[in-house]
Amino acid sequence: MLEKLDLNLLRVFSAVYHHQSITLAADEMGMTQPGVSGLLKRLQNQVGCQLFIRSGRGIAPTRQAQELIRQIDPALVQINNALENLEGFSTDRPHKFVVYASEPVMMKLLPLMQADSTLGNVTIELHPTRSDEAQLMEDLNQRKADLAIEFSNHSSSSFFSEKLFEDEMCIIARKGHPRINGSISKAEYYKEMHITLKLRREQAYLADYFTTESLEERVVAAECSSLVWQMSMVSVSDSIACMTKSLADELADKLGIQVLRAPFSTVTIQHQLFVHNRDKKNPANVWLRNKLKSYLANDNLVE
């Protein structure tokens, strides 16, 4: 069968499988929906079994499709990597990267990327990182993203990490705050009302996660799911908040905010590149990692 099999059929099958959609697979491959459907039908005829069934408004893989993808995906990756190793990576050819990142990292990288005149025909899209660790790993495994920039440590042996930059936690209060000006003591910290942010994946508040101390209960004025939203609320109230220093420094003047040293011990926030092992030596991924590291090579955010 192998000598009669067109590898493009397997590429189409893999795209349909991972997207669970003929439409999205067609968009990714620059083909028409009828074209993808025709190639998929041709593959089904060659392997002698049905690979997808209707499920609601979409499609779902059969047991045979699940077994096939398990066998061919690693092989397709190896073939792709082998071809890229032969050709090398060039910014002259169109290539789109997808990077998962948090708000502070996006704020740091976006202006640097947009000012970079050496990207050529390469585009780098920044997307919010996944709040669920299992979903993050699944997305990287399915190549929905090329890498993620994380501060959490992951124990999976299928992934590796490289250091990107260091950050730290600080306290913010609006300029003109009636009680806080330039610094804050631990007693003052507990007396004030707080705008909190909970790290959904770690199920802990930012302040509690990046300290070695056991912090006392605080009076909460509001809880946010976004650091920028948190800063905006601090800027128009007398509440205070714990914040990553990189983002606080970036927006402090625009929002009229004081950036203060935390009155308790803090743990350095290590932002790391988180990558699937199969891409460790992939020329395109190596280029991307080096490019991201070059943006912050001289940027030491921890004082």
N, C-alpha and C positions, 0 to 999 in steps of 0.2 A: 504493500500500500504506500510505503514511504516515497518510493520513486515517482509515484503519480500525484503526490500531495503537494499542493501549492502552499508555501509558508504564509503567504498573504491571507489565506483562509484562517489560519491559526491566529494571526494578528487581529483579524476582524472578530473572530470568536472571543478572544481575550478582551477586546474593547467592549463588546456587547455584554460579556459576563460581568465585568467590573462596573459598568454603568447601569446594568440591569435595564438597558434602554437602547433600542435600535437608533432612535433619533439622536441621543447624545453621542453614541458611538460614531454615527455618521458625521456629526459635527467635528469630533476629535480628529477623524481620519480624512476630513475634507472630501467626503463622498456623499452621495444621495442616499436617502432611506431605502428606495428600491434596490440600489446597488448593494448596500449592506445586506438586505434581506436575501437577495439573490445569491450572494457569496455564502451566507450562512446556510441556506438551503442546499447549496452545492456541497458544503462540508458535511452536513447531516447525511446526505446521500452516500458520501464516501465512507463515513465511519459506521453507517448502518444503524443509527439510533437517533431519537429526538433529543435535542440539547436544551430547548427552552419550551415552556408551556405558558399559556396565558394565566395571569394572576392579577385580578382586579383590572385596572386600566393599563397595567404594564405586563412584564414578563418575568418569569422566575426560572432559574436553572434546574434541570433534572439531576438526578443522582449521577447519571453518566457524565453530565457536564461538570459537576463538582469534582469528579475523579479526573477528568481530562485536564481541567485547569490546574489541578494540583501537580500534574505531571509536566505540563508544557510551559507554565509560567516561568519557572527557573531557567528552562532551556532558552526561551525567548529573550530573557534578560541577558544570558550569557552570549547569545548571538549578537544582540544589540551592543553589548559592551565590547565584544571582539571587533565589530565593525568600527565603533568609535575609536578604539585603540589604534586601528589601522589608519583612520582618517585624521585622528586628533580632533580637538575642539577648536572651532574658529568662530569669532564674533561676526565674521562676514556672512555666515549662514543664519537665517532666522531661527531663533530658539526661545521658547518661553519657559521660565522657571516659576514655580509656585513655592513660596516660603511661608510657613506658619509662624506667627510671632505675636507677642503681647503688645499692649499699647505703648509702653515706654520704648520698646525696641523699634516699633513702627515709627514713632516720632523721631527717633534717633537716625534711623536709616533712610527714610524717605527723602529728605532734602539732599543727603549725600548721593543717593542713587540718581536723583534728577539732575544733579550738577555734574555727573560723571559723563564725560564726552567719549569715553573709551568703550562703551557698551556695544557700539556698532548696531547689529541687527538683533541683539539680545534684549529681551524684556524680563524684568523680575517683578512678579506680582506678590504683594504682601497680603496675607489673609489672617484673620484672627485665629489663634491657636485653639485647639479643641479643649473643652473643659473636662472631657472624659478621656482618661489615659488609654483605655482599650481602643476607643475610636481613633485616637491620634495614631496609635501604632498600626491600626488597620488601614488608615488613609495613607500612611507612608509605605506600607506593604503593597497597597494597590496603586501606588504612584499617583495618588491624587495630589500629593505635595512632594517636592524634591528633598526638603529637609524642614525641620522645625527648630526654632530657637527657644530653649527651655531653661528654667531655673530649677526644675525638679530633677532629682536623680532617678533614672529608670534602670531596673535590674535585668531587663530582657537581654539575653545573649545574642539576639538577632540585630541589635543596634549598637552603635558606638557614639561617643560624643567628643567634641573638641571645644576648648575654651574660646569664647568670643570676647566678652568684656565683663568687668565687675561693676556692681552698683551697690548702693546701700540704702538703708531706710532712714527717713527723716520725719520731722513733724512740720506741718504747715498750719499757718493761721493768717488771717487777712491782715494787711497793713492797716493800722489804725485800730487794731483790736484793743478794747478797753483795759485789758489786764496783761497782755503779753506783748513784749517789745524786744526783739533781738535774741532772746533766749527763753528757755522754759525749764523749770525744775520739776522733779518727780511729783512733788506735792501739787504744784500748779497743774501738771498733766492730768492728775486724777480729779481735780476740782472742775475742770472744764467739761462741756458736753462734746461728744465725738460724732464725726461722720465716719462710719466704718465701711470697710470693704472685705467681703468674705471670699477667700480663694476656694472656688467651688470644688476643684479637683482634690485639694488637700483638706477640705472641710475645716478650715481654720481661718481666723482673721489675720490680715497682713501683719499687724503688730505682734501677734502671738507666735506666728510662724517663723519670723526672722529675729528671734531673741532667745537667749539662753535662760532668761528669767521667767518666773511664773508671774505674769502680770495680774494685777487686781482687776476686779470688775469695773467697767467704765459706764458712765451714763451715756446712752446712745440717743442722739437726736435723730439720726437717719442712717439707713444702710444702703449702700450703692453696689452696683455690679460693674461699674466702670471707673477707672482712675480719673479720667478727664471729668466725668460727671461729679466725682467726689471733690475734685479741686474747685469746680465751678460752684458747688454748694458752700464750700468753705469761704470762697471769695465774697459771698453775699450774706454771711452769717457770722456769729461770734463763736461758732463751733470750731474745733481743731480736728486734724486727721493725721494718720500715719500714711506715708507716701514714699514711693521710690524717688531717690534724689535726682536721678537723671531727668525724669519727667517734671519734677518740681522745678528744677533749674530752667528747663526749657520754657515753661509757661509762667513762671513767677512774675515777671515784669508785666506780661500781657494781662494777667488776672489780678494783679495787685496783692501778691501773697508773700509772706515771710517764709523763708526756708530755715528751719531750726534744727540744731543737733538734738537727737533723741536723748531723753534724760535717763535712759536705761541701756543695758548692753545690747548691741545689735550684732547680727550675723551677716557677713558679706553675702550679697546676692550674686551668685555666679551664673551669668547667662552663657549657655552652651549651645553649640550646633549639635543637633540630634539627628542622626542619619542611619539608614538601613545599611547593614554590612555589605550587601551586594553592590552598593554604590561607593564603597571606600576607595576604589581605584578607578572608578568611572571618570573619564577625562572631563565630561561636562560637569559632574558633581564636584570634582576636585577644583575646577575653575570657579564654580559658584562659591564654594567654601573659602577659597583664597580671596575672592573678590569681597565677600562680606567681612572677612577679617581685616582686609586692607583698609576698609572704611574706618575701622575703629582701632587701628594699629597703635596710634599715638594718643588714644583717648582713655586716660585713667580717671575714672569717675569717682573712685574712692579716695577720700582725702585722709 
